[in-house]
Amino acid sequence: MPCHRRSSDTDYPKGKYCLMPSSNDAPVSPPLIDLPIETHDRGFYDGFSRAVTIPSKIIVSLLVMWAIFFPVSASETLSAANSSIISSFSGWYVYLVAFLMLSCFVMAIVPQSGNLRIGNPGEQPEFGRFSWFAMLFGAGIGIGMLTYSTGEPLAHFSNNPDIIRGAIEARSSEAVRPAYVYTFLHWGFAAWGTYALVGLAIGYVSYRRGLPLTIRSALAPLFGLRLSGIWGHIIDVVAVVATILGVAVTMGLGVEQFIAGLARLGLGDWLLDGDGSSSALAIVLALLVLVGASTLSALSGVGRGIKWLSNLNMGLSFALLALFLVVGSGLYGAQLLGVGLWDYLVTLVPNSLTLFDDTGSAISEALVQWQLDWSVFYWAWWIAFAPFVGMFIARISRGRTVREYVLGVLLVPSLMCFVWMTLVGGPAIDLELSGAANGAILDAPMADQLFATLAILLDPAIAAIVSGLVVILLMTYLVTSTDSAILIVNTINGAGESEGQRRRHILFWGAALAFVVGSMLILGGIDAIRITMIIGALPFSFVVAAMAVSIVKAVAFDIVRKRHGVPTTAEACAEAAEAS
């Protein structure tokens, strides 16, 4: 099989550790600076690892065909597997995410680790902070936030652990504060801590040590050159499948809301079925438009299409937020933001570590089910989304210090999510509390609740214009998330090679993602995608746990290396080799 071995841009022998003068007696050896990965050198798979690409394509293709040709069997099997996984691994997800958050904060706070740079010493970031934040937000959470900014606070307003225990009444003023405690819990540090940890683990070894920009490289501090073989291939395959399934959930939510927005604009009854769900024709046409635009953006690369679209949707987001601030009980939303932040921070530790136990009572059973439907689902979603978002964050974060990276990734996007949830979701709750909505928002499908809020807040003509703005914003978020995911999958398959150079594979993954989303939405709705994603997230959750241990080890050992004059970067290793 014709192949070549991709290595770092150093003069060091492939698959070698950093060389040091023989006189060096430091207690820690130099790091691995090259992780060879076999790639094909001609034909359709030129530059790609066939051991990763082909199995990934086969698994995703089989999943799509199973859902299309055997829908009943697929639905029953997936539902049974989901129930078993959720009940057996709920504690694993809860404590894993808590550990990821803790690891990130510790590495940022400790001076020695926080000052380390994701790249060579003195290296400057490629992107300015505004573009950096815009790409972080757009790729990571933008779509889901548009759906859940009204949907989740309203859901917890109607049902949350305090309501289940009987401490407060559902849909009352007393239910507002706990509603935002749990909303912030799901969209705050837990999500972004997961993304930050995965991105740091990848970017740190890739840009400091010259290892390929791929998932397996993040585990090199633990397993070394063994990751060049089959175990490394398996890790990357698991990451690709998890990425496709994680992005599928986000796209599914976005497509449903996109169609709901078009229906609100009066583009035809054919968009919705009799029960208010998206019609099959509408789903197909929406996917053709959105995935087509995403593929074109992916072909243009990070520095052009993705950067431009990220800046655009950030600008549109601020415009929509300003509108809600002016006409949508902005003062009430601002109060919710302040109170919600305080409540979130003081309850973060206990809520992050709480695992409800079914003791046989109706209340305990309801609490367990609530946690499975919300918290555990979110933790699985963030983990499944992490290989894509983590790699993308690593790709755009080269040159930043560990402290700047962690605090930037955790704090700014989390705060942006909180602002959205309060300024957009707050007016919806206020309208229901005052009786102005009269249940029109609460009774609407989650995908339509934002549009229902606008319809009550604004004059019909103005509401139509703003709804059109939301549809455009949703489309830009969908395109940004999807094109980023396609590029990242292509990068993993290409052994960390720069994205955008193999058009045929970009086209394949764009089509595959469309088929996954379309088949699942048409056959089982968003619940089918959620179930599939939770199952796909489980294998990668163990990879994420290993990545957390790996990056902590890498950073700790580099601190010791610096203390004893041992090189910590590929560049320093080259200088040490010349000196020897």
C-alpha positions in Angstrom: 0.0 0.0 0.0 1.6 3.3 -1.0 1.8 5.6 1.9 4.0 8.1 3.6 4.4 9.1 7.2 3.3 12.5 8.3 5.6 14.2 10.8 6.2 17.5 12.3 8.1 20.3 10.6 11.3 19.6 12.5 14.5 18.0 11.4 14.2 15.3 14.0 13.8 11.6 13.1 10.2 10.5 12.8 8.7 9.0 15.8 11.5 10.2 18.1 11.6 11.9 21.4 13.5 15.2 21.9 17.2 14.6 21.9 19.3 16.0 24.7 23.0 16.3 25.4 24.2 13.1 27.2 25.3 15.2 30.2 21.8 16.2 31.1 20.6 14.5 34.3 17.2 16.1 34.7 14.6 14.0 36.5 12.1 14.3 33.6 12.9 13.2 30.1 12.2 15.5 27.1 8.8 15.2 25.4 7.8 13.3 22.3 8.1 15.7 19.3 6.9 13.5 16.4 3.9 11.1 16.1 4.0 9.4 12.7 0.7 8.5 11.1 0.5 6.4 8.0 -1.2 8.3 5.1 -1.8 7.3 1.5 0.3 9.1 -1.1 -1.8 9.0 -4.2 -5.3 8.6 -5.6 -8.6 9.4 -4.0 -7.2 9.1 -0.4 -4.0 11.0 -1.1 -2.8 12.6 2.2 -5.4 10.7 4.2 -5.2 7.9 6.8 -7.2 5.2 5.2 -7.3 3.3 8.5 -9.3 6.2 9.9 -11.2 7.6 7.0 -12.6 4.4 5.5 -13.9 2.9 8.8 -15.4 6.3 9.7 -17.3 6.5 6.4 -18.5 2.9 6.7 -19.8 3.4 10.2 -21.7 6.6 9.4 -23.0 5.1 6.1 -24.3 2.0 7.8 -26.0 4.1 10.5 -27.8 6.1 7.8 -28.8 3.0 5.8 -30.0 1.3 9.0 -32.2 4.3 9.8 -33.6 4.5 6.3 -34.2 0.8 5.4 -35.0 -0.6 8.9 -36.6 2.3 10.7 -38.6 0.2 13.2 -35.6 -2.0 14.2 -33.3 1.0 14.4 -35.8 2.9 16.6 -36.3 0.0 19.0 -32.7 -0.9 19.3 -31.5 2.7 19.7 -34.2 3.4 22.4 -33.2 0.2 24.3 -29.5 1.1 24.1 -30.2 4.6 25.2 -32.2 3.6 28.3 -29.4 1.2 29.3 -26.6 3.7 28.8 -28.4 6.6 30.5 -29.3 4.6 33.5 -25.9 2.9 33.8 -23.6 5.8 33.1 -25.4 8.9 34.4 -23.0 9.2 37.3 -20.0 8.8 35.0 -21.2 11.8 32.9 -21.9 13.9 36.0 -18.5 13.4 37.7 -16.5 13.4 34.5 -17.8 16.9 33.5 -17.1 18.1 37.0 -13.5 16.8 36.8 -13.1 18.6 33.4 -14.2 21.9 34.8 -11.9 21.6 37.8 -8.9 20.6 35.7 -9.3 23.7 33.5 -9.6 26.1 36.4 -6.6 24.7 38.2 -4.3 24.9 35.1 -5.4 28.5 34.5 -5.0 29.6 38.2 -1.6 28.0 38.9 0.9 30.6 37.7 3.4 28.2 36.3 0.9 26.4 34.2 -1.1 29.5 33.3 1.9 31.2 31.8 2.7 28.3 29.4 1.9 29.2 25.8 0.0 27.1 23.3 2.8 27.4 20.8 6.4 28.6 21.0 7.4 31.2 23.6 6.6 34.7 22.4 4.3 33.4 19.5 1.4 35.8 18.8 -2.2 34.6 18.2 -3.4 34.4 14.5 -6.8 36.0 15.2 -7.8 39.1 17.1 -9.9 38.6 20.2 -13.2 39.7 18.7 -12.9 37.3 15.8 -11.6 34.6 18.2 -14.7 35.1 20.5 -17.0 35.2 17.5 -15.7 31.9 16.1 -15.7 30.3 19.6 -19.3 31.2 20.1 -20.6 30.5 16.6 -19.1 27.1 16.3 -19.7 26.0 19.8 -23.2 26.8 20.9 -24.9 29.4 18.7 -27.6 27.2 17.1 -28.7 25.4 20.3 -28.8 28.8 22.1 -31.3 30.2 19.6 -33.6 27.3 20.3 -33.0 27.0 24.1 -32.8 30.7 24.9 -36.5 30.7 25.4 -37.2 27.0 25.5 -35.1 25.9 28.4 -36.0 28.7 31.0 -39.6 28.1 30.1 -39.2 24.3 30.6 -37.6 24.7 34.0 -40.2 27.4 34.8 -42.7 24.6 34.5 -40.7 21.7 35.9 -37.4 21.6 37.9 -36.1 19.7 41.0 -37.6 22.3 43.4 -41.0 22.0 41.8 -40.7 18.2 41.8 -40.0 18.3 45.5 -43.0 20.5 46.1 -41.0 23.4 47.5 -42.4 25.9 44.9 -45.3 26.0 42.5 -44.8 25.5 38.8 -45.1 28.5 36.6 -45.0 30.9 39.5 -42.8 33.8 40.3 -40.9 31.6 42.8 -40.1 29.2 40.0 -38.1 31.8 38.0 -34.8 31.8 40.0 -34.4 28.0 40.1 -35.3 27.9 36.4 -32.3 30.0 35.7 -30.0 28.2 38.1 -30.5 25.0 36.1 -30.4 26.8 32.7 -27.0 28.4 33.6 -25.8 25.0 35.0 -26.3 23.4 31.6 -25.0 26.2 29.4 -22.2 27.6 31.5 -18.8 26.2 32.6 -19.9 22.6 32.1 -20.2 23.0 28.4 -17.3 25.3 27.9 -15.0 23.5 30.3 -15.5 20.3 28.3 -14.6 22.1 25.1 -11.7 24.0 26.7 -10.2 20.8 28.1 -10.3 18.9 24.8 -9.0 21.9 22.8 -6.2 22.5 25.2 -5.1 18.9 25.2 -5.0 18.9 21.4 -3.5 22.4 20.8 -0.9 22.1 23.5 0.9 19.1 22.1 0.3 20.1 18.5 1.6 23.6 18.6 4.3 23.2 21.3 5.6 19.8 20.3 4.8 19.6 16.6 2.5 16.6 16.8 -0.3 16.3 14.3 -3.5 18.3 14.9 -5.7 15.3 15.7 -7.4 13.6 18.6 -4.8 10.9 19.2 -2.1 13.4 19.7 -3.8 14.7 22.9 -3.1 11.3 24.4 0.6 11.2 23.4 1.8 12.3 26.9 0.3 9.1 28.2 0.8 6.5 25.5 3.6 7.9 23.3 4.4 6.2 20.0 1.8 3.4 20.6 -0.7 5.8 19.2 0.8 5.6 15.7 -0.8 2.3 15.3 -4.3 0.7 15.6 -5.1 2.3 19.0 -4.6 5.7 17.6 -6.7 4.9 14.6 -9.5 3.7 16.8 -9.4 6.9 18.9 -9.7 9.1 15.7 -12.5 7.0 14.3 -14.5 7.3 17.6 -13.9 11.0 17.5 -15.1 11.3 13.9 -18.3 9.4 14.6 -19.0 11.3 17.8 -18.5 14.6 15.9 -21.0 13.7 13.2 -23.6 12.6 15.8 -23.0 15.6 18.0 -23.3 18.1 15.2 -26.3 16.2 14.0 -28.2 17.1 17.2 -27.3 20.8 16.7 -28.3 20.8 13.1 -31.5 19.0 13.8 -32.5 21.6 16.4 -31.5 24.4 13.9 -33.4 22.9 11.0 -36.6 22.5 13.0 -36.3 26.1 14.2 -35.4 27.3 10.7 -38.5 25.7 9.2 -40.6 27.1 12.1 -39.3 30.6 11.3 -40.1 30.2 7.6 -43.6 29.1 8.6 -44.0 32.2 10.8 -43.0 34.3 7.8 -46.0 32.8 5.9 -44.1 30.9 3.3 -46.7 28.1 3.1 -48.6 25.4 5.1 -46.5 22.8 3.4 -43.6 23.5 5.8 -45.4 21.9 8.7 -47.4 18.7 9.2 -50.7 18.6 11.0 -49.1 18.2 14.4 -46.9 21.2 14.0 -43.7 19.3 13.2 -41.6 20.0 10.2 -42.7 18.2 7.0 -40.4 15.8 5.2 -40.2 18.0 2.1 -39.3 21.1 4.2 -36.5 19.1 6.0 -35.1 18.0 2.7 -35.1 21.4 1.1 -33.7 23.1 4.3 -30.9 20.6 4.4 -30.1 21.1 0.7 -29.8 24.9 1.3 -28.0 24.8 4.6 -25.5 22.0 3.9 -24.8 23.3 0.5 -23.9 26.7 1.9 -21.9 25.0 4.7 -19.9 23.0 2.2 -19.0 26.1 0.1 -17.9 27.8 3.3 -15.8 24.8 4.3 -14.1 24.8 0.9 -13.1 28.4 1.5 -11.3 27.6 4.8 -11.1 29.1 8.3 -9.5 32.4 7.5 -12.1 33.4 4.9 -15.7 31.9 4.9 -15.8 30.8 8.6 -14.2 33.9 10.0 -16.5 36.2 7.9 -19.7 34.3 8.8 -18.7 34.2 12.5 -18.3 37.9 12.6 -21.6 38.3 10.8 -23.6 36.2 13.1 -22.0 37.8 16.1 -23.1 41.2 14.8 -26.7 39.9 14.2 -26.8 38.4 17.6 -25.9 41.8 19.2 -28.6 43.4 17.1 -31.3 40.9 18.3 -30.1 41.3 21.9 -30.4 45.0 21.7 -34.0 44.7 20.4 -35.0 42.5 23.3 -33.2 44.9 25.7 -35.3 47.8 24.4 -38.8 46.2 23.8 -38.7 43.0 25.7 -38.6 43.8 29.5 -34.9 44.5 29.3 -34.7 45.7 32.9 -36.4 42.4 34.0 -33.9 40.4 31.9 -31.0 42.4 33.4 -32.2 41.7 36.9 -32.5 38.0 36.0 -28.9 38.1 34.7 -27.5 39.5 37.9 -29.5 37.2 40.3 -29.0 34.2 38.0 -25.2 34.7 38.0 -25.1 34.9 41.8 -27.3 31.8 42.2 -25.3 29.9 39.6 -21.9 30.6 41.2 -23.0 29.8 44.8 -24.7 26.5 43.7 -22.2 25.5 41.0 -20.2 23.0 43.1 -23.2 21.2 44.7 -25.2 21.1 41.5 -22.3 19.9 39.5 -21.8 17.0 41.9 -25.4 16.1 42.6 -26.6 12.7 41.4 -30.2 11.9 42.1 -30.9 8.4 43.3 -34.1 6.4 42.8 -35.2 5.3 46.2 -38.5 3.9 45.0 -40.6 7.0 45.7 -42.5 8.9 43.0 -40.5 12.1 43.8 -37.1 10.3 43.6 -38.1 8.7 40.3 -39.2 12.1 38.9 -35.9 13.7 40.0 -33.8 10.9 38.4 -35.8 11.2 35.2 -35.5 15.0 35.1 -31.7 14.7 35.5 -31.5 12.1 32.7 -33.7 14.2 30.4 -31.7 17.4 31.0 -28.3 17.3 32.7 -27.1 13.9 31.5 -28.3 14.6 28.0 -26.4 17.9 28.0 -23.2 16.3 29.4 -23.4 13.7 26.6 -24.1 16.4 24.0 -21.1 18.5 25.1 -18.9 15.4 25.1 -20.1 14.3 21.6 -19.6 17.9 20.4 -16.1 18.2 22.0 -13.9 16.6 19.3 -15.2 19.0 16.8 -15.4 22.2 18.9 -12.2 21.2 20.8 -10.2 20.8 17.6 -11.7 23.9 16.1 -10.8 25.9 19.2 -7.3 24.5 19.2 -7.0 25.5 15.5 -7.9 29.1 16.2 -6.1 29.5 19.6 -2.5 29.0 18.7 -0.2 31.6 20.4 -2.3 32.2 23.5 -1.3 31.4 27.0 -3.0 28.6 28.9 -4.5 31.2 31.3 -5.8 33.4 28.5 -7.1 30.4 26.6 -8.9 28.8 29.5 -10.4 32.0 30.9 -11.4 33.2 27.4 -13.0 29.9 26.4 -14.8 29.4 29.8 -15.9 32.9 30.8 -16.7 34.9 27.7 -18.9 32.4 25.8 -20.6 31.3 29.1 -21.5 34.9 29.9 -22.8 35.4 26.4 -25.0 32.4 26.8 -26.3 33.8 30.1 -27.1 37.1 28.6 -29.0 35.4 25.8 -31.0 33.2 28.2 -32.0 36.2 30.4 -32.6 39.0 27.8 -34.4 36.7 25.4 -35.9 34.1 27.7 -36.7 36.6 30.5 -39.4 38.5 28.4 -41.0 35.2 27.5 -41.4 34.3 31.2 -42.5 37.8 32.0 -45.2 37.7 29.4 -46.5 34.4 30.8 -46.4 35.6 34.4 -48.3 38.8 33.5 -50.9 36.8 31.6 -50.2 38.7 28.3 -49.1 35.5 26.6 -51.9 33.5 28.0 -50.0 30.2 27.4 -49.2 31.0 23.7 -45.5 30.8 24.3 -45.5 27.9 26.8 -47.8 25.8 24.6 -45.8 26.4 21.4 -43.2 23.8 20.3 -39.7 24.6 21.6 -38.5 25.4 18.1 -41.3 28.0 17.7 -41.1 29.6 21.2 -38.7 32.4 20.2 -41.0 33.3 17.3 -44.1 33.1 19.5 -42.4 35.6 21.9 -41.7 38.0 19.1 -45.3 37.8 17.8 -46.6 38.9 21.2 -44.0 41.6 21.9 -44.1 43.3 18.5 -46.4 44.7 16.0 -47.2 42.0 13.3 -45.3 43.8 10.6 -42.2 44.4 12.8 -42.5 40.9 14.2 -42.2 39.5 10.7 -39.1 41.6 9.9 -37.4 40.5 13.2 -38.4 36.9 12.6 -36.7 37.1 9.2 -33.6 38.4 11.0 -33.7 35.4 13.3 -34.0 33.1 10.4 -31.0 34.7 8.8 -29.1 34.5 12.1 -30.1 30.9 12.5 -28.9 30.1 9.0 -25.5 31.7 9.7 -25.1 29.8 12.9 -26.0 26.6 11.1 -23.6 27.2 8.3 -20.8 28.2 10.7 -21.2 25.1 12.9 -21.6 22.7 10.0 -18.7 24.0 7.9 -16.4 23.9 10.9 -17.4 20.4 11.7 -16.8 19.3 8.1 -13.3 20.8 8.2 -12.4 19.2 11.5 -13.5 15.8 10.4 -11.4 16.2 7.3 -8.5 17.3 9.4 -8.7 14.2 11.7 -8.9 11.9 8.6 -5.9 13.8 7.1 -3.7 13.0 10.1 -3.8 16.6 11.2 -3.1 18.1 7.8 -4.4 21.6 7.1 -8.0 21.7 6.1 -9.7 22.6 2.9 -7.4 20.9 0.4 -9.4 17.8 -0.4 -12.6 18.9 -1.9 -14.1 15.5 -2.6 -13.9 14.5 1.1 -15.4 17.8 2.2 -18.3 17.1 -0.2 -18.7 13.5 1.2 -18.9 14.6 4.8 -21.3 17.4 4.0 -23.6 14.9 2.3 -23.2 12.4 5.1 -24.2 14.9 7.7 -27.2 15.9 5.7 -28.3 12.3 5.4 -27.8 11.6 9.1 -29.9 14.6 10.1 -32.5 14.2 7.4 -33.1 10.5 8.0 -33.3 10.8 11.8 -35.6 13.9 11.6 -38.0 12.4 9.1 -38.1 8.9 10.8 -38.0 9.8 14.5 -37.7 13.5 15.0 -35.2 15.3 17.1 -35.5 12.6 19.8 -34.1 10.0 17.4 -31.0 12.2 16.9 -30.6 12.8 20.6 -30.7 9.1 21.3 -28.2 8.3 18.7 -25.9 11.0 19.9 -26.0 9.9 23.5 -25.0 6.4 22.4 -22.2 7.7 20.2 -20.9 10.0 23.0 -20.2 7.2 25.4 -17.0 5.8 23.8 -15.6 9.2 23.3 -16.3 10.1 27.0 -13.5 7.6 28.0 -11.2 9.3 25.5 -12.0 12.7 27.0 -11.3 11.4 30.5 -7.9 10.2 29.3 -7.3 13.5 27.6 -7.8 15.3 30.9 -5.2 13.2 32.6 -2.9 13.5 29.6 -2.9 17.4 29.5 -2.5 17.7 33.3 0.5 15.4 33.0 1.9 17.3 30.0 1.6 20.6 31.7 3.0 19.4 35.1 6.0 17.7 33.4 6.7 20.8 31.3 6.8 22.9 34.5 9.4 20.5 35.9 11.3 20.5 32.5 11.5 24.3 32.6 12.9 24.2 36.1 15.7 21.9 35.0 16.4 23.4 31.7 14.9 20.6 29.6 13.3 21.7 26.3 9.5 21.7 26.2 8.9 22.7 22.6 9.8 21.2 19.2 11.7 24.4 18.4 13.8 24.2 21.7 14.4 20.5 21.0 15.9 21.3 17.6 18.2 23.9 19.3 19.2 21.4 22.0 20.0 18.8 19.3 22.3 21.2 17.5 24.1 22.0 20.7 24.7 18.3 21.3 
